[in-house]
């Protein structure tokens, strides 16, 4: 394929790489490739995903998006967005952020189906411009020639990208593992990667998630066999939770239920949606039979396998409501088995542990990957990474998709594998991949956007910061009225929320606040009380200081002053 050459203006053309998210974290993947001279680059965005809030650190936040202000500024030079696969940490921000970019989105049929299903269920731009590309397809977008290479992962149609430019070939692995029997989907890794290596790889941008684990990941087929035996031997009900997008696992659980002569019951909107997309795209058979949750009580305890959402402890998911005894259709009893066919994402341990404890208290047996082979990762361990390096023999390795410790382990492994040039950039760092040795050439703004209900707000908006403070120290509201000459004409009213009722000596904090307000009124002359803003700030500071002295914490203090005008 002939590679389009960029015009040389404003300096020599370069191939550069950076990330809006995904470096130093697991989630919020958004990787950027640029071709051209410094002031006239064309850009290609690979993935646009989300991450999830971390409990008390992000109160009220639903999901977190990458801050795309840099892309908005470069919008006219952005050629398109390529989606490697349909996991939320790679695709979850597309519907809500696409209207800010309005460029073509390239993805395979399964990812297309997932985007359309999400849009139908939750809303999003009806004008989203999707260009569907077949698995292992090829297309041109601007100066980039992009080839998709099917990889094994925990969702169908995961693609590595072979990106060809005038400066050589870059392989972007996305998420992957070596698995010759992935149950759902296919893999061309062993065939295509050696061929790409023979072509010559300028740079490899590689998944680092499991770079600290030795050996080779088990196959998805091994999990299917293990689940089948566990379900076959279970004496009572079996509840299984897994990631709703893991179609191979859904297929394996359905097969295991059928072989054990049990009925499969599905609970959870995400599972229903993903199963329908999988049937439409051929990854589950048309006759994939299951019952809805309303049928759960129709079957004997020994005749049912129930597949539910909520493997990560999500409060509104089916499993959390089952554990709390609040699910409308599904209940558990002593002797039932609950299988967590998943691994807990860092940050979710407390919520998952709480649900497991609630289930144990109801007499359930809990099976996790600590007790049996019920889950396997979708990411490469160290021997798989070594194999990839041997196939591709890249001039340059850039670790991606992982926390700092994962990126560091991958970088060290690459050096041990005789890759001479290894770079570990952070989000917002732009590095030159070619021509010549790699080099940091620029930086660009990065950050996070919070979805807060129906709004998308910047992380520095202050709203979430204020909620954190409310959670730590509560709020005090003071209100009273003054006349234009500064005369206070009503008694101050005090409202406290999240603040203790009394101090250690039995004095109420309402009285503590009131004394502080009265002290300001007495000490501030009328002439200075005529300015409501100045008066309000003096009261706020006094109340906050006095409560801090007595309590040791600084609550949020709000002062509401009503200025009463004389009627003429």
Residue, then its C-alpha position, 0 to 999 in steps of 0.5 A: x500500500x502506498x503511504x501518503x506523505x505529508x507536506x513539509x511545513x514548519x519543520x521536518x515531518x515526524x511520527x509522534x505518540x501521546x496519551x490522554x489517558x491509559x498511561x499510569x492507570x488501568x482505564x480511560x484509554x485514549x491514545x494519540x498518533x500524529x504525523x507531520x511537522x510540529x505545526x501541521x500534524x494530522x492526528x489519529x485517536x485510538x480508543x476513547x474510554x472511561x474509568x470509574x470513580x473511586x468511592x469517597x474520593x469522587x462522591x456523586x461522580x458516575x463515570x470519569x472521561x479523559x479531558x479532550x480539550x487538546x483534541x478540541x483545539x486540534x479538531x480540524x486536524x483530527x482524522x478519526x477515532x479507531x476503536x480497538x474493542x468494545x470494553x467500556x475503558x476503550x469505548x465508554x466515552x465515545x457517545x458523550x464526547x463525540x459531539x465535541x469532535x465530530x469525526x468518523x469512528x472506525x470499529x468492527x461489527x461487534x463494537x458497532x452493535x455495542x455502541x448502537x445498543x448503548x445509544x438506544x438504552x442511554x442516549x447519545x448523539x444520533x448523528x454519530x458517524x460510524x464507519x464499520x470495518x470488518x474484523x482483520x480489515x484495512x482502511x486509510x484515514x488521513x496519512x494513516x494506513x490502518x490494518x486490524x489484526x484479531x487478538x484474543x481478549x475477553x470480548x469478541x473482535x479485539x484488534x491490534x492495529x498495524x499503523x503504517x505511515x511514511x515513517x514506518x510501521x507501528x503496532x498498537x497491541x490494544x488488550x490481548x493475550x495468547x489463546x488459541x481457543x478463545x471460545x468466542x471470536x478468533x485470533x490471528x496473533x500467531x500468524x500475523x505478528x511474525x509477518x509484521x515483524x518481518x516487515x519491520x516494526x518501528x515502534x510497538x505500543x504494548x499492553x502492560x497489565x499483567x507484566x508483573x506475572x510470570x508464565x502464560x495465561x490459561x485459555x478461556x477454554x480451560x475456564x469453560x471446562x472448570x465452570x462446567x464441572x463446578x456447576x455440574x457438581x453443585x447441589x443447589x442453585x448456582x449464581x454466577x457473576x462476570x463482566x457482562x461484555x465477556x461473551x465467551x464466559x456467557x457462552x461457557x456458562x450457558x453451555x455448562x447449564x445445558x450440560x447439567x440439565x439446568x435452566x439458565x436465567x439472566x438478570x441485569x440490563x447490560x447482560x441482556x443488551x450484550x447477549x443480543x448484540x452477540x447473537x446479532x453478530x454471530x458470537x452466540x447462536x440464534x438458539x441461545x436459550x435463557x429465561x428472564x429473572x421473573x422465571x427464577x422462582x419457577x425452577x427447583x433450586x437444583x435446576x437453575x443457573x442464574x447469570x447476574x451483573x455486579x461482579x465489581x460490587x456495583x450498588x445498583x447491579x443485580x448481585x448487590x440487590x440479591x445480597x441485600x435481600x432487595x431483589x424483586x425476583x431473585x433470592x438465595x438460601x443456605x447451600x446456594x453457590x455464588x461464583x465470582x467469575x471475574x477478578x476485582x478491579x483495584x478500588x472495588x475490593x471493599x464493595x465486592x467484599x461487602x457483598x460476599x460477606x452478605x452472601x456468606x451470612x445467608x449461607x451461600x458458598x462463595x467461589x472466586x479465582x482463589x478457590x477454583x479456576x473460574x476466571x482468567x485474565x485477558x492480558x499477557x503475562x511475561x512469557x507472552x510478552x517475550x513471545x510478542x517481542x520475539x515476533x515483532x523485534x521492534x526498534x522501540x517499545x512503549x508500554x501502555x495500559x497499566x499503572x506505573x508499576x505495570x509500565x515499569x515492569x514491562x519496560x524492564x522486560x523489554x530491555x531484558x529482551x534486547x529491545x534497545x530503545x524503551x520509552x515510558x511516557x506519562x499522560x500528556x507527554x508527546x514522544x517522537x517515534x520516528x524518524x531517528x531515536x525516540x525523544x520527548x518533543x512536547x507536552x499537551x494538557x490532560x485531565x479528567x471530566x466527571x459525569x455528574x448526573x446529566x452533566x459533564x464537568x471538569x475535575x477542577x470545577x470544585x463541585x466534587x471537592x466541596x462534596x469531599x469536604x462535606x463528607x469530612x466535616x459537614x456544613x453550617x448555614x447562617x442566615x439573618x436580615x439587615x437593613x441598608x444602614x447595617x442594622x441587624x433586624x432578625x435573630x441569626x438562624x443556624x442550621x448544621x448538617x454533618x456536624x456533632x450536636x454538642x462539644x465535649x462539655x455539652x455546649x451545642x455547636x449551634x450555640x458555638x456558631x451563634x456566639x461567633x456570629x454575635x461576636x462579629x455583629x458586636x465588633x463590626x461597626x454599622x458602616x462596615x456592615x452595610x456591605x453584605x459581601x464583606x459582612x458575610x465573609x467576616x461571619x463565615x470566617x468567625x464561625x469556621x474558626x470557632x468551630x475548628x477551635x472547639x471541634x478540630x475540624x473545619x466545616x463548610x460555612x455558608x452565610x445568607x444575608x437578606x438585605x431589606x430595603x426601606x419602602x418609600 
